[in-house]
Amino acid sequence: MNLLKALATISSLTLVSRILGFVRDMLIARIFGAGMVADAYFVAIRIPNLLRRLFAEGAFSQAFVPIFGEYKNRKSHDETKLLVDHVVTLLAVILFIVTLIGIIAAPILVYVTAPGFVKDADKFNVTIQMLRITSPYIFFISLVAVAAGILNTYNKFWVPAVAPILLNVCNIGAALWLAPLFDQPIIAMAWSWVIAGIVQLAFQIPFLKKIGMLPKWRFSLKDAGVWRVIKQMGPAAFGVSISQISLIINTIFASLLAAGSVSWLYFADRLMELPAGLLGAALGTILLPSLSKHYADESHEEYSKLLDWGLRLTFMLTLPAALALGMIAVPLLATFFQHGAFVANDVLMTRNALVGYSVGLIGMLAVKVLAPGFYAQQDIRTPVKIGIGTLLVTQAMNLLFVFGMELHHAGLALSIGLGSCFNSAILFYLLRKRGIYRPEPGWGPYFSRLCIALLALGATLWFGMGSEQHWLTTHGWVRILHLSALVVGGGAVYFAVLWLLGFRLRDFAKRGA
């Protein structure tokens, strides 16, 4: 399997998803702005998304995929299928209970995660209503993530990559056609998440059936493999989802700040999700199965080389993205979101958060490469210990930046970014110390050439963007064409300089397990 080709496939589909996501967010910004109902909506969908990442993308994927890969490589098809049946059945039961708790305990969850909403009864009540509607999304999307883990292990990467596209299509459809049918239009957006979960799961079922891995209802607690997964899931949920837990804590802080703070953080996070999804999530998706295979085969040298390949790609593609997000935050936000109820002040407030996030983008994406280096070896304890330290450091920075330095919501974003850098630095240090990762020769010259290309990119963006006031006062196609020229021109300059310095696409070709 050509990993670079697989990465390109996933990234291309993710790009389509992100574009549709921006269309959705532009509609939300235009219709609802960054006020009371928007804040309520973002809290209502953030809680199910956190639980999804804890139960499925975090805990399940990191705990199940290495063990599932081991079964696939060392045991018979029937034994592997039995593991899938037992694990998925148990997970479905747990998810059903969690969903019921989400519906019943919605007032408590909103009170805990957004205590600042209590002083506004309307805001508090509409958040509870939407959380009850979105809670079933936890069940469906977690099963979607289970299916994705199975399909990725069989190198069917493109199928799970299509699922987020379906989510955005459902959200856009609700904003355009379903919202006008409701007395409170924002309620339609909450229903669209449940509809999307069902659609995404239904889409993956035929592909699971084709590879003979469509789960059947088989409840058993006697399967040794099930208990191995269970033992890994708890710590993995915390270890992988530290940034998500920090986001929830940030929501608590943001709910206590000026109205709109939750929304400003959300829209900044949406722009951060573009490079995070295009590279970080895609790299994590393709690395874990291959690393698990190398570990099962005791191919330690290939294991280390694969981590090195992932890190080089991360630095080459993430550093220019971080620089661009920080420098042209206002052009990006004004072009995408300054419409209707989303005004110039919202752009500037969101810009502050985006700059804070961009500082830690390299750390956020490096974690996607480094954490699988432990999880593929079924080592959960190490990332958990690092995660606990990261959480404490992040909250200490929250107190310093928000209340000590009065950076308000921008301080919350900055603490998340710097916390991710701390997380990735400790992961890197321990991988090196334990001999799991040994950097390949040439990192010094490699990084020096990246710095030259980054200087060229920065100069291009600086001279090309003009004043921020220009972006806040122009409209329509003037913004779109200017931003397009800025992004295309900056990207062309960056990669042209890399090419002149000797970078070639074939140098990054990599075969997976």
FINUNU-21699 format. One record per residue (C-alpha): residue in three letters; x, y negated, z negated; residue number from 1. Coordinates in steps of 0.02 Angstrom, whole numbers, padded with zeros to 5 digits, m for minus. Example, Ala and Ser with C-alpha at 12.3 -4.5 7.8 and 13.67 -1.06 7.14 Angstrom:
ala 00615 00225 m00390 1
ser 00684 00053 m00357 2
//
This chain:
met 00000 00000 00000 1
asn 00066 m00172 00049 2
leu 00045 m00277 m00107 3
leu 00071 m00442 m00016 4
lys m00067 m00396 00106 5
ala m00181 m00343 m00038 6
leu m00142 m00507 m00127 7
ala m00184 m00605 00031 8
thr m00349 m00511 00050 9
ile m00403 m00543 m00129 10
ser m00345 m00723 m00124 11
ser m00438 m00756 00039 12
leu m00601 m00689 m00032 13
thr m00569 m00783 m00193 14
leu m00545 m00942 m00092 15
val m00716 m00916 m00013 16
ser m00788 m00891 m00187 17
arg m00702 m01047 m00253 18
ile m00765 m01152 m00108 19
leu m00942 m01093 m00142 20
gly m00911 m01126 m00326 21
phe m00865 m01305 m00286 22
val m01023 m01322 m00183 23
arg m01121 m01259 m00332 24
asp m01034 m01377 m00452 25
met m01057 m01523 m00334 26
leu m01243 m01487 m00334 27
ile m01245 m01475 m00525 28
ala m01148 m01637 m00540 29
arg m01263 m01725 m00417 30
ile m01425 m01662 m00495 31
phe m01383 m01656 m00681 32
gly m01227 m01764 m00700 33
ala m01124 m01743 m00860 34
gly m01257 m01779 m00989 35
met m01366 m01684 m01112 36
val m01440 m01548 m01001 37
ala m01273 m01515 m00916 38
asp m01186 m01495 m01084 39
ala m01323 m01375 m01140 40
tyr m01308 m01272 m00980 41
phe m01119 m01256 m00990 42
val m01127 m01196 m01170 43
ala m01265 m01071 m01126 44
ile m01161 m00991 m00987 45
arg m00995 m01003 m01078 46
ile m01046 m00883 m01216 47
pro m01098 m00740 m01097 48
asn m00942 m00772 m00994 49
leu m00833 m00758 m01148 50
leu m00916 m00594 m01198 51
arg m00897 m00531 m01019 52
arg m00711 m00563 m01026 53
leu m00697 m00488 m01199 54
phe m00794 m00329 m01161 55
ala m00755 m00302 m00978 56
glu m00618 m00403 m00893 57
gly m00517 m00412 m01053 58
ala m00545 m00262 m01164 59
phe m00609 m00135 m01040 60
ser m00496 m00170 m00893 61
gln m00335 m00176 m00993 62
ala m00381 m00026 m01101 63
phe m00467 00082 m00971 64
val m00372 00055 m00808 65
pro m00203 00125 m00869 66
ile m00287 00278 m00944 67
phe m00399 00300 m00793 68
gly m00246 00285 m00680 69
glu m00159 00418 m00783 70
tyr m00308 00536 m00761 71
lys m00316 00499 m00575 72
asn m00130 00536 m00551 73
arg m00112 00685 m00667 74
lys m00281 00770 m00683 75
ser m00416 00839 m00570 76
his m00554 00739 m00489 77
asp m00686 00822 m00600 78
glu m00591 00779 m00760 79
thr m00570 00600 m00701 80
lys m00754 00586 m00657 81
leu m00804 00655 m00826 82
leu m00700 00521 m00911 83
val m00788 00387 m00808 84
asp m00960 00457 m00852 85
his m00924 00464 m01038 86
val m00840 00294 m01049 87
val m00969 00200 m00944 88
thr m01115 00278 m01038 89
leu m01044 00226 m01205 90
leu m01002 00053 m01141 91
ala m01179 00032 m01073 92
val m01252 00072 m01244 93
ile m01137 m00053 m01329 94
leu m01176 m00187 m01200 95
phe m01363 m00161 m01219 96
ile m01348 m00189 m01406 97
val m01238 m00343 m01381 98
thr m01365 m00413 m01258 99
leu m01507 m00392 m01383 100
ile m01402 m00477 m01517 101
gly m01369 m00621 m01397 102
ile m01555 m00645 m01369 103
ile m01607 m00630 m01551 104
ala m01462 m00727 m01626 105
ala m01458 m00866 m01495 106
pro m01493 m01006 m01622 107
ile m01349 m00947 m01732 108
leu m01231 m00929 m01583 109
val m01270 m01105 m01523 110
tyr m01252 m01174 m01698 111
val m01082 m01091 m01719 112
thr m01011 m01131 m01546 113
ala m01085 m01306 m01524 114
pro m01125 m01375 m01699 115
gly m01129 m01552 m01631 116
phe m01288 m01509 m01536 117
val m01388 m01491 m01697 118
lys m01409 m01679 m01715 119
asp m01505 m01682 m01549 120
ala m01655 m01565 m01565 121
asp m01696 m01565 m01379 122
lys m01517 m01524 m01331 123
phe m01506 m01387 m01462 124
asn m01671 m01306 m01412 125
val m01640 m01305 m01225 126
thr m01468 m01228 m01255 127
ile m01550 m01088 m01357 128
gln m01679 m01060 m01221 129
met m01548 m01046 m01085 130
leu m01435 m00934 m01189 131
arg m01579 m00812 m01213 132
ile m01606 m00810 m01025 133
thr m01422 m00785 m00982 134
ser m01386 m00653 m01115 135
pro m01433 m00504 m01001 136
tyr m01296 m00563 m00884 137
ile m01173 m00490 m01011 138
phe m01241 m00316 m00978 139
phe m01242 m00322 m00788 140
ile m01079 m00415 m00759 141
ser m00984 m00306 m00881 142
leu m01037 m00153 m00782 143
val m00982 m00246 m00626 144
ala m00809 m00266 m00705 145
val m00807 m00080 m00747 146
ala m00843 m00039 m00565 147
ala m00707 m00161 m00513 148
gly m00578 m00074 m00622 149
ile m00620 00094 m00542 150
leu m00620 00027 m00364 151
asn m00456 m00068 m00390 152
thr m00372 00092 m00450 153
tyr m00424 00169 m00284 154
asn m00351 00017 m00194 155
lys m00524 m00045 m00141 156
phe m00476 m00221 m00192 157
trp m00587 m00315 m00072 158
val m00751 m00247 m00141 159
pro m00735 m00322 m00317 160
ala m00668 m00482 m00238 161
val m00835 m00505 m00147 162
ala m00936 m00500 m00309 163
pro m00899 m00680 m00365 164
ile m00955 m00740 m00194 165
leu m01125 m00664 m00227 166
leu m01133 m00754 m00396 167
asn m01102 m00923 m00315 168
val m01230 m00889 m00178 169
cys m01361 m00852 m00311 170
asn m01315 m01009 m00408 171
ile m01324 m01118 m00252 172
gly m01490 m01042 m00201 173
ala m01561 m01078 m00373 174
ala m01502 m01259 m00369 175
leu m01576 m01290 m00197 176
trp m01738 m01192 m00198 177
leu m01779 m01123 m00371 178
ala m01743 m01277 m00478 179
pro m01884 m01385 m00403 180
leu m02010 m01252 m00457 181
phe m01970 m01273 m00643 182
asp m02030 m01409 m00761 183
gln m01851 m01411 m00826 184
pro m01746 m01382 m00668 185
ile m01591 m01333 m00767 186
ile m01683 m01174 m00825 187
ala m01676 m01109 m00647 188
met m01487 m01113 m00655 189
ala m01491 m01001 m00809 190
trp m01601 m00873 m00719 191
ser m01483 m00871 m00570 192
trp m01347 m00791 m00677 193
val m01456 m00641 m00720 194
ile m01508 m00621 m00539 195
ala m01326 m00631 m00486 196
gly m01274 m00495 m00610 197
ile m01402 m00375 m00537 198
val m01351 m00416 m00358 199
gln m01165 m00395 m00394 200
leu m01190 m00226 m00476 201
ala m01302 m00163 m00336 202
phe m01171 m00215 m00207 203
gln m01035 m00105 m00284 204
ile m01138 00052 m00310 205
pro m01122 00121 m00131 206
phe m00932 00104 m00138 207
leu m00922 00196 m00304 208
lys m01028 00333 m00229 209
lys m00915 00345 m00077 210
ile m00760 00382 m00182 211
gly m00857 00502 m00292 212
met m00848 00392 m00448 213
leu m01028 00333 m00469 214
pro m01057 00356 m00657 215
lys m01193 00471 m00723 216
trp m01275 00462 m00893 217
arg m01169 00576 m01003 218
phe m01157 00525 m01184 219
ser m01015 00607 m01280 220
leu m00902 00554 m01422 221
lys m00799 00713 m01413 222
asp m00700 00664 m01258 223
ala m00519 00628 m01310 224
gly m00501 00505 m01166 225
val m00650 00405 m01228 226
trp m00570 00385 m01399 227
arg m00406 00330 m01319 228
val m00501 00194 m01227 229
ile m00598 00143 m01383 230
lys m00437 00128 m01485 231
gln m00363 00015 m01351 232
met m00517 m00092 m01320 233
gly m00527 m00186 m01485 234
pro m00350 m00255 m01486 235
ala m00352 m00280 m01298 236
ala m00507 m00391 m01311 237
phe m00415 m00510 m01425 238
gly m00246 m00498 m01342 239
val m00305 m00535 m01165 240
ser m00442 m00660 m01208 241
ile m00347 m00781 m01318 242
ser m00372 m00923 m01195 243
gln m00560 m00887 m01190 244
ile m00572 m00888 m01379 245
ser m00478 m01052 m01378 246
leu m00603 m01120 m01251 247
ile m00748 m01077 m01367 248
ile m00660 m01164 m01511 249
asn m00630 m01311 m01395 250
thr m00817 m01313 m01358 251
ile m00849 m01330 m01545 252
phe m00729 m01478 m01553 253
ala m00798 m01553 m01392 254
ser m00977 m01543 m01456 255
leu m00922 m01660 m01597 256
leu m00848 m01788 m01477 257
ala m00931 m01910 m01358 258
ala m01078 m01848 m01254 259
gly m01013 m01776 m01092 260
ser m00854 m01704 m01167 261
val m00911 m01524 m01138 262
ser m00952 m01563 m00957 263
trp m00788 m01656 m00926 264
leu m00692 m01505 m00989 265
tyr m00798 m01390 m00883 266
phe m00770 m01483 m00719 267
ala m00582 m01496 m00754 268
asp m00579 m01310 m00790 269
arg m00667 m01276 m00625 270
leu m00524 m01356 m00529 271
met m00398 m01259 m00633 272
glu m00490 m01099 m00588 273
leu m00445 m01122 m00405 274
pro m00259 m01080 m00419 275
ala m00294 m00966 m00568 276
gly m00412 m00861 m00463 277
leu m00317 m00869 m00300 278
leu m00155 m00810 m00377 279
gly m00168 m00766 m00561 280
ala m00321 m00654 m00559 281
ala m00270 m00578 m00392 282
leu m00095 m00536 m00454 283
gly m00162 m00461 m00615 284
thr m00285 m00356 m00514 285
ile m00155 m00278 m00399 286
leu m00012 m00265 m00526 287
leu m00096 m00163 m00663 288
pro m00136 m00006 m00560 289
ser 00037 m00005 m00479 290
leu 00127 m00035 m00644 291
ser 00025 00105 m00724 292
lys 00076 00222 m00583 293
his 00261 00177 m00601 294
tyr 00250 00203 m00789 295
ala 00166 00374 m00766 296
asp 00304 00422 m00642 297
glu 00439 00353 m00759 298
ser 00501 00238 m00620 299
his 00573 00107 m00738 300
glu 00675 00016 m00605 301
glu 00525 m00004 m00490 302
tyr 00422 m00060 m00640 303
ser 00544 m00201 m00674 304
lys 00558 m00250 m00490 305
leu 00370 m00263 m00477 306
leu 00363 m00383 m00625 307
asp 00504 m00486 m00546 308
trp 00409 m00495 m00382 309
gly 00254 m00556 m00472 310
leu 00349 m00690 m00566 311
arg 00435 m00757 m00411 312
leu 00269 m00774 m00321 313
thr 00193 m00855 m00474 314
phe 00328 m00990 m00484 315
met 00327 m01022 m00297 316
leu 00138 m01047 m00287 317
thr 00092 m01110 m00460 318
leu 00217 m01251 m00484 319
pro 00158 m01348 m00329 320
ala m00024 m01319 m00380 321
ala 00009 m01388 m00555 322
leu 00101 m01539 m00485 323
ala m00038 m01575 m00361 324
leu m00179 m01557 m00489 325
gly m00092 m01679 m00604 326
met m00048 m01807 m00470 327
ile m00206 m01809 m00364 328
ala m00334 m01772 m00501 329
val m00438 m01926 m00461 330
pro m00443 m01894 m00271 331
leu m00497 m01714 m00303 332
leu m00629 m01755 m00433 333
ala m00699 m01906 m00342 334
thr m00715 m01809 m00179 335
phe m00793 m01654 m00255 336
phe m00901 m01722 m00395 337
gln m00929 m01912 m00389 338
his m01105 m01904 m00320 339
gly m01275 m01945 m00393 340
ala m01274 m01937 m00583 341
phe m01086 m01902 m00592 342
val m01012 m02078 m00596 343
ala m00838 m02155 m00591 344
asn m00817 m02148 m00780 345
asp m00851 m01961 m00774 346
val m00713 m01944 m00644 347
leu m00588 m02035 m00754 348
met m00635 m01937 m00910 349
thr m00623 m01773 m00817 350
arg m00456 m01828 m00743 351
asn m00385 m01841 m00919 352
ala m00435 m01661 m00956 353
leu m00370 m01598 m00789 354
val m00198 m01675 m00817 355
gly m00192 m01590 m00987 356
tyr m00238 m01422 m00912 357
ser m00112 m01440 m00770 358
val 00033 m01452 m00891 359
gly 00004 m01271 m00941 360
leu m00047 m01196 m00774 361
ile 00118 m01103 m00753 362
gly 00094 m01024 m00924 363
met m00086 m00975 m00888 364
leu m00037 m00884 m00729 365
ala 00124 m00809 m00795 366
val 00022 m00721 m00929 367
lys m00074 m00633 m00789 368
val 00092 m00555 m00733 369
leu 00177 m00527 m00900 370
ala 00033 m00456 m01002 371
pro 00007 m00308 m00883 372
gly 00190 m00266 m00915 373
phe 00135 m00211 m01089 374
tyr m00040 m00148 m01050 375
ala 00019 m00032 m00911 376
gln 00123 00055 m01046 377
gln m00031 00062 m01157 378
asp 00053 m00056 m01281 379
ile m00087 m00159 m01356 380
arg m00009 m00214 m01519 381
thr 00125 m00327 m01447 382
pro 00009 m00441 m01346 383
val m00113 m00447 m01492 384
lys 00022 m00509 m01611 385
ile 00075 m00639 m01484 386
gly m00108 m00684 m01457 387
ile m00135 m00717 m01642 388
gly 00016 m00830 m01645 389
thr m00044 m00919 m01488 390
leu m00216 m00949 m01562 391
leu m00141 m01025 m01720 392
val m00021 m01135 m01622 393
thr m00162 m01193 m01506 394
gln m00275 m01242 m01650 395
ala m00133 m01334 m01737 396
met m00108 m01433 m01576 397
asn m00296 m01466 m01568 398
leu m00290 m01549 m01738 399
leu m00135 m01649 m01690 400
phe m00192 m01704 m01516 401
val m00377 m01734 m01551 402
phe m00376 m01808 m01725 403
gly m00194 m01859 m01752 404
met m00154 m01936 m01583 405
glu m00337 m01970 m01537 406
leu m00324 m01894 m01364 407
his m00506 m01835 m01382 408
his m00562 m01705 m01253 409
ala m00398 m01723 m01156 410
gly m00307 m01662 m01311 411
leu m00412 m01504 m01310 412
ala m00361 m01468 m01131 413
leu m00178 m01503 m01167 414
ser m00177 m01383 m01315 415
ile m00247 m01244 m01206 416
gly m00113 m01274 m01075 417
leu 00033 m01282 m01196 418
gly m00035 m01132 m01292 419
ser m00031 m01030 m01131 420
cys 00150 m01081 m01104 421
phe 00192 m01023 m01280 422
asn 00102 m00858 m01248 423
ser 00194 m00823 m01085 424
ala 00363 m00873 m01157 425
ile 00349 m00747 m01300 426
leu 00287 m00611 m01182 427
phe 00435 m00643 m01068 428
tyr 00558 m00642 m01212 429
leu 00498 m00474 m01279 430
leu 00491 m00393 m01107 431
arg 00673 m00442 m01084 432
lys 00725 m00395 m01261 433
arg 00650 m00220 m01245 434
gly 00728 m00191 m01075 435
ile 00559 m00172 m00990 436
tyr 00596 m00316 m00872 437
arg 00768 m00352 m00801 438
pro 00771 m00505 m00685 439
glu 00837 m00471 m00512 440
pro 00991 m00571 m00455 441
gly 00970 m00744 m00378 442
trp 00848 m00830 m00495 443
gly 00960 m00983 m00514 444
pro 00970 m01027 m00328 445
tyr 00788 m00977 m00307 446
phe 00728 m01100 m00439 447
ser 00843 m01238 m00376 448
arg 00767 m01227 m00203 449
leu 00593 m01231 m00278 450
cys 00637 m01393 m00369 451
ile 00694 m01476 m00207 452
ala 00531 m01427 m00122 453
leu 00431 m01491 m00272 454
leu 00518 m01660 m00263 455
ala 00471 m01672 m00079 456
leu 00291 m01626 m00121 457
gly 00281 m01753 m00261 458
ala 00346 m01893 m00150 459
thr 00221 m01848 m00014 460
leu 00073 m01851 m00134 461
trp 00130 m02011 m00219 462
phe 00145 m02112 m00061 463
gly m00004 m02031 00024 464
met m00140 m02048 m00108 465
gly m00144 m02237 m00132 466
ser m00231 m02316 m00282 467
glu m00357 m02226 m00392 468
gln m00478 m02370 m00370 469
his m00483 m02333 m00184 470
trp m00547 m02158 m00220 471
leu m00677 m02219 m00344 472
thr m00754 m02345 m00223 473
thr m00747 m02256 m00055 474
his m00876 m02126 m00006 475
gly m00919 m01983 00110 476
trp m00807 m01936 00254 477
val m00674 m02066 00210 478
arg m00636 m01972 00050 479
ile m00649 m01801 00130 480
leu m00533 m01841 00275 481
his m00406 m01929 00164 482
leu m00405 m01785 00039 483
ser m00390 m01657 00178 484
ala m00241 m01749 00251 485
leu m00163 m01763 00079 486
val m00181 m01578 00038 487
val m00131 m01514 00209 488
gly 00013 m01637 00224 489
gly 00078 m01598 00050 490
gly 00066 m01411 00078 491
ala 00152 m01425 00247 492
val 00296 m01526 00174 493
tyr 00319 m01405 00028 494
phe 00324 m01247 00133 495
ala 00426 m01331 00271 496
val 00560 m01376 00145 497
leu 00558 m01199 00076 498
trp 00578 m01131 00253 499
leu 00724 m01248 00286 500
leu 00803 m01187 00125 501
gly 00794 m01007 00183 502
phe 00627 m00941 00116 503
arg 00544 m00813 00230 504
leu 00378 m00724 00211 505
arg 00457 m00553 00239 506
asp 00564 m00581 00083 507
phe 00406 m00563 m00022 508
ala 00341 m00404 00057 509
lys 00316 m00270 m00075 510
arg 00251 m00092 m00073 511
gly 00139 m00038 m00215 512
ala 00116 00131 m00295 513
//
